[in-house]
Amino acid sequence: MQNIFLNGEYLPINQARISVFDRGFTFGDGVYEVFLVYHRKIFRLQEHLERLNNSLSAIYMDNPYSDSQWQELLIKLVMDSPADNQSLYLQITRGVSERDHAIDIAEKPTVFAMSKPLPEHDFSSGIKAIVADDIRWQLCYIKATTLLASVILRHQASLAGAKEAILVKDDSVTEGAASNVFIVIDGVVKTPPKDGRILPGITRDLVVELLNESGVVCQESNITRDELYVAEEIWVTSSTWEIVPVVMLDDTRVGDGRPGQYWERARDIYRQFKEAQRQS
């Protein structure tokens, strides 16, 4: 049985125990990260650790470990797994305390990490998405464990026969329920800016970087609801999904109803980057 990491120990998962008074359970008072592992190498490790630091700072928590300690911890989990490609989940809560909103009564954080084999998805033919009002809280730039709104939105998408919900607030596209959003309109790739209303996705940032380096114009700018409905292409990105074309929005085809040429270009340069990282 594969081990997990919990509060300084590597344990079989059936031996792991967390108090019912943990603030992650009673308040959802914590943050998390999901790292991808390709060929036993952690993908974009430093970028994930930077975002983790930002999330902890935003909820007034000190990071319990240094970057080098995190690296050592996560690499051990990677090497203990039989899988070459993995998904690492890391969660930090404020820890155990009486049920009181005051944050300074928790003595020490609860730190939990695990690895599992990376699931294989084939979304190359595209997915259906719905448009939904963004009902989430205001601080979406924090990768918080309080994900009930996103769970509800994903379920609404599922009820409509879709894989994702693309969210709109004040007539502007923000992101997906668990993804970032890109569109192509008039031959230009656009994605909403990192203005606090979206989570700064690691895959999102890498796609923006790779597109611009390859000569494909990618603008970080506001996308209106109307632009979403007339876009030539729509994609969603996330660590586990990578870059996925949306070919149906609500009950309307996107473009000609097939993955577009800009998505194909983005997918190809992303794959080339991953291969270069594997060989480095």
KEVEXLO-360050 format. One line per field, with one value per residue: x, y, z of N, C-alpha, C in turn; residue number from 1; chain; residue in three letters. Coordinates in nm, 2 decimals. Layout:
# residues N
npx X/...;
npy Y/...;
npz Z/...;
capx X/...;
capy Y/...;
capz Z/...;
cpx X/...;
cpy Y/...;
cpz Z/...;
pos NUM/...;
unit A/...;
code ALA/...;
//
This chain:
# residues 280
npx 0.08/0.05/0.22/0.11/0.17/0.16/0.16/0.44/0.50/0.54/0.29/0.09/-0.22/-0.44/-0.38/-0.39/-0.49/-0.71/-0.81/-1.15/-1.19/-1.03/-0.96/-0.99/-1.19/-1.41/-1.43/-1.34/-1.10/-0.83/-0.58/-0.47/-0.28/-0.22/0.00/0.16/0.32/0.54/0.69/0.83/0.92/0.85/0.63/0.67/0.74/0.84/0.67/0.43/0.49/0.53/0.27/0.14/0.26/0.16/-0.12/-0.12/-0.02/-0.23/-0.43/-0.34/-0.15/0.16/0.41/0.46/0.69/1.01/1.09/1.28/1.24/0.98/1.02/1.18/1.01/0.79/0.92/0.99/0.74/0.68/0.87/0.81/0.59/0.45/0.39/0.48/0.38/0.21/-0.03/0.01/-0.13/-0.16/-0.24/-0.30/-0.41/-0.54/-0.52/-0.59/-0.84/-1.07/-1.41/-1.42/-1.43/-1.19/-0.86/-0.62/-0.61/-0.55/-0.30/-0.10/-0.04/-0.21/-0.07/-0.10/-0.03/-0.04/0.01/-0.12/-0.18/-0.17/-0.46/-0.58/-0.70/-0.89/-0.97/-0.96/-1.14/-1.31/-1.53/-1.85/-1.97/-2.14/-2.28/-2.27/-2.37/-2.13/-2.10/-1.92/-1.70/-1.54/-1.26/-1.11/-0.85/-0.71/-0.61/-0.82/-0.96/-1.23/-1.46/-1.73/-1.91/-1.79/-1.82/-2.10/-2.15/-2.01/-2.17/-2.41/-2.34/-2.30/-2.56/-2.66/-2.55/-2.28/-1.93/-1.80/-1.85/-1.86/-1.79/-1.96/-1.94/-2.09/-2.12/-1.88/-1.65/-1.51/-1.37/-1.35/-1.55/-1.36/-1.13/-0.93/-1.01/-0.99/-1.04/-1.08/-1.10/-1.17/-0.92/-0.74/-0.61/-0.76/-0.76/-0.90/-0.78/-0.55/-0.69/-0.77/-1.02/-1.00/-0.84/-0.49/-0.39/-0.15/-0.11/-0.26/-0.10/0.14/0.05/-0.01/0.24/0.38/0.24/0.28/0.55/0.58/0.48/0.21/-0.05/-0.16/-0.38/-0.42/-0.70/-1.02/-1.31/-1.62/-1.96/-2.10/-1.89/-1.80/-2.00/-1.98/-1.73/-1.47/-1.32/-1.31/-1.13/-1.05/-0.84/-0.64/-0.44/-0.47/-0.63/-0.50/-0.50/-0.81/-1.04/-1.35/-1.64/-1.91/-2.13/-2.35/-2.63/-2.53/-2.32/-1.96/-1.78/-1.72/-1.80/-1.60/-1.26/-1.04/-0.79/-0.62/-0.63/-0.51/-0.26/-0.18/-0.19/0.01/0.25/0.25/0.28/0.54/0.69/0.66/0.79/1.05/1.11/1.11/1.34/1.53;
npy -0.12/0.22/0.50/0.79/1.14/1.29/1.54/1.53/1.26/0.96/0.75/0.45/0.48/0.39/0.42/0.68/0.96/1.23/1.50/1.56/1.82/1.96/2.26/2.26/2.08/2.18/2.45/2.47/2.58/2.63/2.57/2.44/2.25/2.11/1.91/1.81/1.51/1.40/1.13/1.09/1.33/1.64/1.87/2.20/2.29/2.50/2.71/2.62/2.61/2.88/2.98/2.85/2.97/3.23/3.18/3.09/3.32/3.50/3.40/3.45/3.28/3.12/2.96/2.62/2.49/2.52/2.59/2.40/2.20/2.13/2.03/1.80/1.65/1.60/1.47/1.23/1.11/1.08/0.90/0.68/0.59/0.35/0.45/0.62/0.86/1.10/1.24/1.49/1.57/1.83/1.96/2.21/2.29/2.52/2.39/2.22/2.33/2.47/2.52/2.81/3.13/3.28/3.30/3.27/3.08/2.83/2.59/2.46/2.40/2.16/1.93/1.76/1.53/1.35/1.10/0.99/0.78/0.94/1.02/0.92/1.12/1.16/1.41/1.50/1.52/1.72/1.89/1.95/2.25/2.45/2.78/2.97/3.16/3.32/3.21/3.20/3.28/3.60/3.60/3.45/3.41/3.28/2.95/2.78/2.54/2.55/2.46/2.43/2.58/2.55/2.27/2.25/2.39/2.24/2.01/2.11/2.15/1.88/1.78/1.90/1.75/1.81/1.88/2.09/2.41/2.73/3.04/3.35/3.68/3.99/4.04/3.96/3.71/3.48/3.23/2.87/2.63/2.46/2.53/2.73/2.97/3.01/3.19/3.21/3.48/3.66/3.58/3.61/3.50/3.50/3.54/3.57/3.83/3.82/3.94/3.91/3.79/3.54/3.21/3.21/3.01/2.75/2.60/2.76/3.00/2.90/2.83/3.08/3.19/3.02/3.04/3.31/3.32/3.16/3.31/3.33/3.55/3.62/3.75/3.89/3.98/4.13/3.93/3.94/3.82/3.81/3.79/3.54/3.37/3.41/3.33/3.19/2.97/2.79/2.71/2.52/2.51/2.32/2.17/1.88/1.83/1.96/2.11/2.17/2.14/2.32/2.23/2.25/2.49/2.54/2.48/2.52/2.50/2.55/2.74/2.54/2.32/2.14/2.07/2.35/2.51/2.68/2.57/2.32/2.41/2.52/2.28/2.13/2.28/2.28/2.00/1.97/2.13/1.98/1.75/1.84/1.91/1.66/1.55/1.71;
npz 0.00/-0.08/0.06/0.24/0.32/0.63/0.86/0.91/0.90/0.71/0.61/0.58/0.40/0.53/0.80/0.86/1.04/1.12/1.33/1.42/1.50/1.34/1.16/0.89/0.84/1.00/0.92/0.65/0.63/0.48/0.23/-0.09/-0.33/-0.66/-0.81/-1.11/-1.23/-1.46/-1.61/-1.37/-1.29/-1.13/-1.25/-1.33/-1.07/-0.91/-0.98/-0.88/-0.60/-0.55/-0.60/-0.39/-0.17/-0.20/-0.16/0.10/0.23/0.18/0.34/0.59/0.69/0.79/0.59/0.65/0.57/0.40/0.05/-0.04/0.14/0.09/-0.17/-0.13/0.03/-0.15/-0.37/-0.25/-0.21/-0.48/-0.57/-0.42/-0.54/-0.78/-1.03/-1.33/-1.43/-1.24/-1.01/-0.77/-0.46/-0.24/0.08/0.32/0.63/0.88/1.11/1.43/1.65/1.90/1.80/1.68/1.53/1.54/1.43/1.55/1.75/1.67/1.70/1.54/1.19/0.99/0.77/0.47/0.22/-0.09/-0.34/-0.66/-0.94/-1.25/-1.41/-1.73/-1.99/-2.28/-2.45/-2.71/-2.91/-2.83/-2.59/-2.43/-2.29/-2.04/-1.99/-1.70/-1.41/-1.21/-0.91/-0.70/-0.42/-0.35/-0.34/-0.54/-0.63/-0.44/-0.38/-0.24/0.00/0.01/-0.18/-0.25/-0.41/-0.67/-0.69/-0.70/-0.94/-1.13/-1.11/-1.21/-1.47/-1.54/-1.52/-1.75/-1.95/-1.99/-1.96/-1.83/-1.66/-1.78/-1.64/-1.57/-1.47/-1.39/-1.67/-1.77/-1.87/-1.64/-1.54/-1.57/-1.38/-1.27/-1.40/-1.64/-1.89/-2.25/-2.55/-2.91/-3.12/-3.41/-3.50/-3.29/-2.98/-2.66/-2.31/-1.98/-1.77/-1.49/-1.25/-0.99/-0.99/-1.09/-1.05/-1.07/-1.29/-1.33/-1.57/-1.74/-1.73/-1.85/-2.10/-2.21/-2.21/-2.38/-2.62/-2.70/-2.72/-2.95/-3.15/-3.17/-3.12/-2.80/-2.59/-2.26/-2.15/-2.10/-2.15/-2.30/-2.23/-2.47/-2.66/-2.60/-2.69/-2.97/-3.03/-3.23/-3.15/-2.84/-2.54/-2.25/-1.97/-1.75/-1.48/-1.47/-1.69/-1.90/-2.21/-2.34/-2.60/-2.64/-2.79/-2.80/-2.68/-2.43/-2.61/-2.86/-3.14/-3.13/-3.34/-3.61/-3.48/-3.43/-3.29/-3.32/-3.54/-3.39/-3.14/-3.19/-3.25/-3.01/-2.84/-2.96/-2.92/-2.65/-2.59/-2.70/-2.53/-2.29/-2.36/-2.40/-2.14/-2.02/-2.12/-2.03;
capx 0.00/0.13/0.22/0.08/0.25/0.07/0.22/0.58/0.52/0.49/0.20/-0.01/-0.33/-0.54/-0.34/-0.39/-0.60/-0.72/-0.91/-1.28/-1.18/-0.94/-1.04/-1.02/-1.32/-1.51/-1.45/-1.28/-0.99/-0.71/-0.54/-0.42/-0.21/-0.21/0.12/0.16/0.44/0.56/0.82/0.88/0.96/0.74/0.61/0.65/0.74/0.86/0.55/0.33/0.53/0.51/0.13/0.11/0.30/0.07/-0.24/-0.10/-0.01/-0.36/-0.52/-0.27/-0.07/0.30/0.44/0.53/0.82/1.08/1.08/1.36/1.18/0.86/1.07/1.23/0.89/0.71/1.00/0.98/0.61/0.69/0.96/0.74/0.48/0.50/0.35/0.57/0.30/0.13/-0.09/0.03/-0.22/-0.11/-0.34/-0.26/-0.52/-0.48/-0.50/-0.69/-0.88/-1.21/-1.48/-1.43/-1.38/-1.06/-0.76/-0.49/-0.62/-0.50/-0.16/-0.01/-0.11/-0.22/-0.01/-0.13/0.01/-0.05/0.03/-0.20/-0.15/-0.23/-0.57/-0.56/-0.82/-0.88/-1.07/-0.92/-1.26/-1.38/-1.63/-1.96/-1.97/-2.25/-2.25/-2.33/-2.33/-2.02/-2.16/-1.82/-1.66/-1.47/-1.12/-1.08/-0.71/-0.66/-0.65/-0.87/-1.02/-1.37/-1.49/-1.87/-1.97/-1.74/-1.89/-2.24/-2.14/-1.98/-2.29/-2.51/-2.29/-2.32/-2.70/-2.69/-2.47/-2.16/-1.81/-1.76/-1.93/-1.79/-1.86/-1.97/-1.98/-2.10/-2.12/-1.75/-1.61/-1.40/-1.30/-1.44/-1.57/-1.23/-1.04/-0.92/-1.08/-0.94/-1.12/-1.02/-1.20/-1.10/-0.78/-0.66/-0.64/-0.78/-0.79/-0.93/-0.66/-0.53/-0.73/-0.83/-1.14/-0.97/-0.72/-0.38/-0.36/-0.02/-0.12/-0.30/0.02/0.23/0.00/0.00/0.38/0.43/0.18/0.34/0.69/0.57/0.43/0.06/-0.09/-0.24/-0.41/-0.48/-0.79/-1.16/-1.40/-1.76/-2.05/-2.13/-1.78/-1.79/-2.10/-1.95/-1.59/-1.44/-1.28/-1.31/-1.06/-1.03/-0.71/-0.62/-0.33/-0.50/-0.69/-0.42/-0.57/-0.93/-1.13/-1.50/-1.70/-2.05/-2.16/-2.50/-2.68/-2.48/-2.18/-1.86/-1.72/-1.78/-1.83/-1.48/-1.15/-0.99/-0.65/-0.54/-0.62/-0.42/-0.12/-0.15/-0.17/0.14/0.36/0.25/0.35/0.68/0.75/0.66/0.89/1.18/1.13/1.14/1.47/1.63;
capy 0.00/0.34/0.59/0.94/1.22/1.36/1.60/1.49/1.12/0.89/0.65/0.39/0.57/0.34/0.45/0.83/1.01/1.38/1.53/1.62/1.96/2.03/2.37/2.23/2.01/2.26/2.58/2.47/2.68/2.58/2.58/2.32/2.26/1.99/1.91/1.70/1.45/1.33/1.06/1.10/1.47/1.73/1.97/2.34/2.28/2.63/2.79/2.58/2.65/3.02/3.00/2.80/3.08/3.34/3.14/3.09/3.46/3.56/3.36/3.48/3.16/3.10/2.84/2.54/2.43/2.59/2.53/2.28/2.09/2.08/1.95/1.68/1.57/1.56/1.38/1.10/1.06/1.04/0.78/0.57/0.54/0.27/0.51/0.72/0.98/1.11/1.37/1.51/1.66/1.89/2.04/2.27/2.36/2.59/2.29/2.19/2.43/2.47/2.58/2.95/3.19/3.34/3.22/3.26/2.98/2.70/2.58/2.43/2.35/2.02/1.92/1.64/1.52/1.22/1.08/0.89/0.77/1.04/0.96/0.95/1.17/1.19/1.51/1.56/1.55/1.83/1.87/2.04/2.33/2.54/2.91/2.98/3.27/3.29/3.22/3.18/3.40/3.71/3.58/3.34/3.40/3.19/2.81/2.75/2.41/2.58/2.45/2.39/2.65/2.48/2.14/2.27/2.44/2.12/1.93/2.17/2.11/1.74/1.76/1.94/1.67/1.89/1.85/2.21/2.53/2.86/3.13/3.49/3.77/4.13/4.03/3.92/3.57/3.47/3.10/2.75/2.58/2.41/2.55/2.86/2.98/3.08/3.19/3.27/3.57/3.74/3.53/3.64/3.42/3.58/3.48/3.68/3.88/3.78/4.06/3.87/3.71/3.40/3.15/3.21/2.87/2.72/2.56/2.89/3.09/2.84/2.84/3.22/3.21/2.94/3.10/3.44/3.28/3.09/3.40/3.34/3.65/3.58/3.87/3.87/4.09/4.10/3.86/3.96/3.71/3.81/3.74/3.40/3.30/3.42/3.29/3.08/2.85/2.80/2.61/2.53/2.45/2.28/2.08/1.74/1.82/2.03/2.20/2.09/2.23/2.32/2.23/2.28/2.58/2.53/2.39/2.58/2.46/2.65/2.73/2.43/2.20/2.06/2.14/2.44/2.51/2.74/2.47/2.23/2.47/2.52/2.15/2.08/2.34/2.23/1.87/1.99/2.18/1.87/1.65/1.90/1.91/1.53/1.52/1.80;
capz 0.00/-0.10/0.18/0.23/0.42/0.72/0.98/0.94/0.89/0.59/0.67/0.49/0.41/0.63/0.93/0.87/1.13/1.14/1.43/1.38/1.53/1.24/1.10/0.75/0.85/1.05/0.85/0.52/0.66/0.43/0.09/-0.15/-0.46/-0.73/-0.90/-1.21/-1.24/-1.59/-1.61/-1.23/-1.27/-1.10/-1.36/-1.29/-0.92/-0.85/-1.00/-0.78/-0.47/-0.54/-0.58/-0.25/-0.08/-0.22/-0.10/0.25/0.28/0.17/0.45/0.71/0.75/0.75/0.53/0.74/0.51/0.29/-0.08/-0.05/0.22/0.01/-0.28/-0.07/0.07/-0.27/-0.44/-0.18/-0.25/-0.62/-0.58/-0.35/-0.62/-0.89/-1.15/-1.38/-1.44/-1.12/-0.96/-0.63/-0.39/-0.11/0.15/0.44/0.70/0.99/1.22/1.53/1.75/1.93/1.68/1.70/1.40/1.56/1.36/1.63/1.85/1.62/1.75/1.43/1.07/0.94/0.64/0.42/0.08/-0.14/-0.48/-0.72/-1.08/-1.33/-1.50/-1.87/-2.05/-2.42/-2.49/-2.84/-3.00/-2.77/-2.49/-2.42/-2.17/-2.03/-1.93/-1.57/-1.33/-1.12/-0.77/-0.60/-0.34/-0.41/-0.34/-0.63/-0.66/-0.34/-0.41/-0.11/0.00/0.02/-0.32/-0.26/-0.53/-0.79/-0.70/-0.75/-1.08/-1.21/-1.11/-1.30/-1.61/-1.56/-1.55/-1.89/-2.04/-2.02/-1.87/-1.76/-1.66/-1.80/-1.55/-1.61/-1.36/-1.44/-1.81/-1.81/-1.84/-1.54/-1.56/-1.55/-1.24/-1.22/-1.52/-1.70/-2.02/-2.36/-2.67/-3.03/-3.19/-3.51/-3.52/-3.17/-2.86/-2.55/-2.18/-1.88/-1.69/-1.35/-1.18/-0.86/-1.00/-1.13/-1.00/-1.17/-1.32/-1.38/-1.71/-1.81/-1.75/-1.94/-2.24/-2.25/-2.24/-2.50/-2.74/-2.73/-2.77/-3.08/-3.24/-3.17/-3.03/-2.69/-2.51/-2.13/-2.15/-2.06/-2.25/-2.26/-2.26/-2.62/-2.73/-2.57/-2.78/-3.11/-3.05/-3.33/-3.07/-2.69/-2.48/-2.11/-1.93/-1.60/-1.47/-1.50/-1.82/-1.99/-2.29/-2.39/-2.68/-2.62/-2.93/-2.79/-2.57/-2.41/-2.71/-2.98/-3.18/-3.13/-3.47/-3.69/-3.40/-3.41/-3.24/-3.42/-3.57/-3.29/-3.03/-3.24/-3.24/-2.86/-2.80/-3.02/-2.86/-2.51/-2.59/-2.73/-2.41/-2.20/-2.40/-2.37/-1.99/-1.98/-2.17/-1.96;
cpx 0.09/0.12/0.17/0.17/0.14/0.15/0.35/0.61/0.47/0.42/0.12/-0.14/-0.44/-0.50/-0.35/-0.51/-0.59/-0.83/-1.04/-1.28/-1.08/-1.02/-1.06/-1.16/-1.43/-1.54/-1.40/-1.17/-0.86/-0.69/-0.49/-0.35/-0.22/-0.10/0.11/0.31/0.45/0.70/0.90/0.95/0.84/0.74/0.59/0.64/0.75/0.74/0.44/0.36/0.51/0.36/0.08/0.15/0.21/-0.07/-0.23/-0.09/-0.15/-0.45/-0.45/-0.21/0.07/0.32/0.51/0.67/0.88/1.06/1.16/1.30/1.05/0.91/1.11/1.11/0.81/0.79/0.99/0.85/0.61/0.76/0.90/0.63/0.53/0.47/0.45/0.50/0.20/0.07/-0.06/-0.07/-0.16/-0.21/-0.28/-0.38/-0.46/-0.46/-0.62/-0.72/-1.02/-1.28/-1.51/-1.37/-1.24/-0.95/-0.64/-0.50/-0.58/-0.35/-0.06/-0.09/-0.12/-0.17/-0.04/-0.09/0.00/-0.02/-0.07/-0.16/-0.23/-0.34/-0.54/-0.70/-0.79/-1.00/-1.04/-1.03/-1.34/-1.48/-1.74/-1.94/-2.10/-2.20/-2.33/-2.29/-2.22/-2.07/-2.05/-1.79/-1.57/-1.32/-1.07/-0.94/-0.64/-0.71/-0.70/-0.95/-1.18/-1.42/-1.64/-1.93/-1.92/-1.80/-2.03/-2.24/-2.11/-2.10/-2.40/-2.47/-2.32/-2.47/-2.74/-2.61/-2.34/-2.05/-1.77/-1.86/-1.84/-1.86/-1.85/-2.01/-1.98/-2.07/-1.97/-1.72/-1.50/-1.32/-1.40/-1.46/-1.44/-1.13/-1.03/-0.97/-1.00/-1.04/-1.04/-1.13/-1.12/-0.95/-0.69/-0.71/-0.65/-0.81/-0.81/-0.80/-0.67/-0.56/-0.79/-0.95/-1.12/-0.85/-0.61/-0.33/-0.22/-0.02/-0.16/-0.18/0.12/0.18/0.01/0.15/0.43/0.37/0.25/0.48/0.69/0.52/0.28/0.02/-0.19/-0.26/-0.47/-0.58/-0.94/-1.23/-1.54/-1.84/-2.08/-2.02/-1.77/-1.88/-2.06/-1.80/-1.58/-1.39/-1.29/-1.22/-1.07/-0.90/-0.71/-0.50/-0.36/-0.56/-0.60/-0.50/-0.69/-1.01/-1.28/-1.56/-1.85/-2.06/-2.31/-2.55/-2.64/-2.34/-2.09/-1.78/-1.80/-1.81/-1.72/-1.36/-1.08/-0.84/-0.57/-0.52/-0.51/-0.27/-0.08/-0.12/-0.03/0.26/0.37/0.32/0.50/0.75/0.76/0.77/1.03/1.21/1.17/1.28/1.58/1.69;
cpy 0.13/0.43/0.73/1.01/1.30/1.41/1.54/1.34/1.07/0.76/0.58/0.47/0.52/0.37/0.61/0.87/1.17/1.41/1.59/1.77/2.03/2.14/2.35/2.16/2.10/2.39/2.58/2.57/2.63/2.60/2.45/2.35/2.12/2.00/1.79/1.64/1.37/1.26/1.08/1.24/1.56/1.85/2.11/2.35/2.42/2.72/2.75/2.62/2.80/3.05/2.96/2.91/3.19/3.31/3.15/3.24/3.53/3.52/3.38/3.36/3.16/2.97/2.75/2.48/2.53/2.52/2.40/2.17/2.04/1.99/1.81/1.59/1.52/1.46/1.24/1.04/1.01/0.91/0.66/0.51/0.46/0.34/0.61/0.86/0.99/1.24/1.38/1.61/1.70/1.98/2.08/2.33/2.43/2.50/2.28/2.30/2.41/2.54/2.72/3.02/3.25/3.24/3.19/3.16/2.84/2.70/2.56/2.38/2.20/2.01/1.77/1.64/1.37/1.22/0.98/0.89/0.88/0.98/1.01/1.00/1.19/1.28/1.57/1.59/1.67/1.79/1.97/2.12/2.41/2.68/2.92/3.11/3.23/3.32/3.21/3.30/3.49/3.68/3.46/3.31/3.31/3.05/2.75/2.61/2.43/2.58/2.41/2.45/2.58/2.34/2.15/2.31/2.32/2.02/1.98/2.14/1.97/1.71/1.80/1.86/1.73/1.85/1.97/2.32/2.65/2.97/3.28/3.57/3.92/4.13/4.00/3.78/3.57/3.35/2.99/2.72/2.53/2.42/2.70/2.86/3.06/3.08/3.24/3.35/3.66/3.70/3.56/3.56/3.52/3.50/3.59/3.71/3.82/3.91/4.03/3.79/3.57/3.35/3.16/3.07/2.85/2.68/2.68/2.97/3.03/2.85/2.98/3.24/3.14/3.00/3.22/3.41/3.22/3.18/3.41/3.44/3.60/3.70/3.83/3.99/4.04/4.03/3.88/3.83/3.70/3.75/3.59/3.32/3.31/3.38/3.18/2.95/2.89/2.68/2.63/2.46/2.42/2.19/1.94/1.73/1.87/2.12/2.13/2.19/2.21/2.33/2.26/2.37/2.59/2.43/2.44/2.53/2.58/2.63/2.63/2.31/2.10/2.14/2.22/2.44/2.58/2.65/2.37/2.28/2.47/2.39/2.10/2.15/2.31/2.09/1.88/2.04/2.06/1.77/1.71/1.90/1.76/1.49/1.60/1.73;
cpz 0.00/0.02/0.14/0.33/0.50/0.85/1.01/0.92/0.76/0.64/0.56/0.51/0.51/0.77/0.96/0.95/1.14/1.24/1.37/1.41/1.44/1.17/0.95/0.74/0.89/0.98/0.70/0.52/0.61/0.29/0.04/-0.28/-0.52/-0.83/-0.99/-1.21/-1.37/-1.58/-1.48/-1.21/-1.24/-1.19/-1.30/-1.14/-0.86/-0.86/-0.90/-0.64/-0.45/-0.52/-0.44/-0.15/-0.08/-0.15/0.05/0.30/0.28/0.28/0.58/0.78/0.70/0.69/0.62/0.70/0.41/0.16/-0.10/0.03/0.15/-0.11/-0.24/-0.04/-0.05/-0.35/-0.38/-0.21/-0.40/-0.64/-0.52/-0.44/-0.74/-1.03/-1.20/-1.39/-1.32/-1.10/-0.81/-0.57/-0.26/-0.05/0.28/0.51/0.82/1.12/1.32/1.63/1.79/1.81/1.71/1.57/1.42/1.50/1.45/1.74/1.80/1.65/1.63/1.31/1.06/0.80/0.59/0.27/0.04/-0.29/-0.53/-0.87/-1.15/-1.42/-1.64/-1.93/-2.20/-2.46/-2.63/-2.93/-2.94/-2.67/-2.50/-2.29/-2.16/-1.98/-1.80/-1.50/-1.23/-0.98/-0.66/-0.52/-0.41/-0.43/-0.42/-0.66/-0.55/-0.37/-0.27/-0.12/0.00/-0.13/-0.34/-0.39/-0.66/-0.80/-0.75/-0.90/-1.17/-1.22/-1.21/-1.45/-1.64/-1.59/-1.69/-1.99/-2.08/-1.92/-1.78/-1.76/-1.68/-1.73/-1.60/-1.49/-1.42/-1.59/-1.86/-1.78/-1.74/-1.57/-1.56/-1.41/-1.18/-1.33/-1.55/-1.84/-2.12/-2.47/-2.79/-3.10/-3.28/-3.52/-3.40/-3.05/-2.75/-2.43/-2.08/-1.80/-1.55/-1.26/-1.04/-0.87/-1.05/-1.05/-1.10/-1.20/-1.38/-1.52/-1.79/-1.84/-1.85/-2.08/-2.29/-2.29/-2.37/-2.63/-2.79/-2.78/-2.91/-3.18/-3.26/-3.07/-2.92/-2.59/-2.37/-2.12/-2.13/-2.18/-2.21/-2.29/-2.41/-2.70/-2.71/-2.67/-2.93/-3.14/-3.15/-3.26/-2.92/-2.64/-2.33/-2.07/-1.78/-1.60/-1.51/-1.64/-1.93/-2.08/-2.37/-2.47/-2.64/-2.75/-2.92/-2.66/-2.55/-2.52/-2.85/-3.01/-3.17/-3.26/-3.56/-3.61/-3.38/-3.35/-3.35/-3.44/-3.46/-3.17/-3.07/-3.22/-3.09/-2.81/-2.84/-2.94/-2.71/-2.50/-2.62/-2.60/-2.30/-2.23/-2.38/-2.22/-1.95/-2.02/-2.10/-1.83;
pos 1/2/3/4/5/6/7/8/9/10/11/12/13/14/15/16/17/18/19/20/21/22/23/24/25/26/27/28/29/30/31/32/33/34/35/36/37/38/39/40/41/42/43/44/45/46/47/48/49/50/51/52/53/54/55/56/57/58/59/60/61/62/63/64/65/66/67/68/69/70/71/72/73/74/75/76/77/78/79/80/81/82/83/84/85/86/87/88/89/90/91/92/93/94/95/96/97/98/99/100/101/102/103/104/105/106/107/108/109/110/111/112/113/114/115/116/117/118/119/120/121/122/123/124/125/126/127/128/129/130/131/132/133/134/135/136/137/138/139/140/141/142/143/144/145/146/147/148/149/150/151/152/153/154/155/156/157/158/159/160/161/162/163/164/165/166/167/168/169/170/171/172/173/174/175/176/177/178/179/180/181/182/183/184/185/186/187/188/189/190/191/192/193/194/195/196/197/198/199/200/201/202/203/204/205/206/207/208/209/210/211/212/213/214/215/216/217/218/219/220/221/222/223/224/225/226/227/228/229/230/231/232/233/234/235/236/237/238/239/240/241/242/243/244/245/246/247/248/249/250/251/252/253/254/255/256/257/258/259/260/261/262/263/264/265/266/267/268/269/270/271/272/273/274/275/276/277/278/279/280;
unit A/A/A/A/A/A/A/A/A/A/A/A/A/A/A/A/A/A/A/A/A/A/A/A/A/A/A/A/A/A/A/A/A/A/A/A/A/A/A/A/A/A/A/A/A/A/A/A/A/A/A/A/A/A/A/A/A/A/A/A/A/A/A/A/A/A/A/A/A/A/A/A/A/A/A/A/A/A/A/A/A/A/A/A/A/A/A/A/A/A/A/A/A/A/A/A/A/A/A/A/A/A/A/A/A/A/A/A/A/A/A/A/A/A/A/A/A/A/A/A/A/A/A/A/A/A/A/A/A/A/A/A/A/A/A/A/A/A/A/A/A/A/A/A/A/A/A/A/A/A/A/A/A/A/A/A/A/A/A/A/A/A/A/A/A/A/A/A/A/A/A/A/A/A/A/A/A/A/A/A/A/A/A/A/A/A/A/A/A/A/A/A/A/A/A/A/A/A/A/A/A/A/A/A/A/A/A/A/A/A/A/A/A/A/A/A/A/A/A/A/A/A/A/A/A/A/A/A/A/A/A/A/A/A/A/A/A/A/A/A/A/A/A/A/A/A/A/A/A/A/A/A/A/A/A/A/A/A/A/A/A/A/A/A/A/A/A/A/A/A/A/A/A/A/A/A/A/A/A/A;
code MET/GLN/ASN/ILE/PHE/LEU/ASN/GLY/GLU/TYR/LEU/PRO/ILE/ASN/GLN/ALA/ARG/ILE/SER/VAL/PHE/ASP/ARG/GLY/PHE/THR/PHE/GLY/ASP/GLY/VAL/TYR/GLU/VAL/PHE/LEU/VAL/TYR/HIS/ARG/LYS/ILE/PHE/ARG/LEU/GLN/GLU/HIS/LEU/GLU/ARG/LEU/ASN/ASN/SER/LEU/SER/ALA/ILE/TYR/MET/ASP/ASN/PRO/TYR/SER/ASP/SER/GLN/TRP/GLN/GLU/LEU/LEU/ILE/LYS/LEU/VAL/MET/ASP/SER/PRO/ALA/ASP/ASN/GLN/SER/LEU/TYR/LEU/GLN/ILE/THR/ARG/GLY/VAL/SER/GLU/ARG/ASP/HIS/ALA/ILE/ASP/ILE/ALA/GLU/LYS/PRO/THR/VAL/PHE/ALA/MET/SER/LYS/PRO/LEU/PRO/GLU/HIS/ASP/PHE/SER/SER/GLY/ILE/LYS/ALA/ILE/VAL/ALA/ASP/ASP/ILE/ARG/TRP/GLN/LEU/CYS/TYR/ILE/LYS/ALA/THR/THR/LEU/LEU/ALA/SER/VAL/ILE/LEU/ARG/HIS/GLN/ALA/SER/LEU/ALA/GLY/ALA/LYS/GLU/ALA/ILE/LEU/VAL/LYS/ASP/ASP/SER/VAL/THR/GLU/GLY/ALA/ALA/SER/ASN/VAL/PHE/ILE/VAL/ILE/ASP/GLY/VAL/VAL/LYS/THR/PRO/PRO/LYS/ASP/GLY/ARG/ILE/LEU/PRO/GLY/ILE/THR/ARG/ASP/LEU/VAL/VAL/GLU/LEU/LEU/ASN/GLU/SER/GLY/VAL/VAL/CYS/GLN/GLU/SER/ASN/ILE/THR/ARG/ASP/GLU/LEU/TYR/VAL/ALA/GLU/GLU/ILE/TRP/VAL/THR/SER/SER/THR/TRP/GLU/ILE/VAL/PRO/VAL/VAL/MET/LEU/ASP/ASP/THR/ARG/VAL/GLY/ASP/GLY/ARG/PRO/GLY/GLN/TYR/TRP/GLU/ARG/ALA/ARG/ASP/ILE/TYR/ARG/GLN/PHE/LYS/GLU/ALA/GLN/ARG/GLN/SER;
//
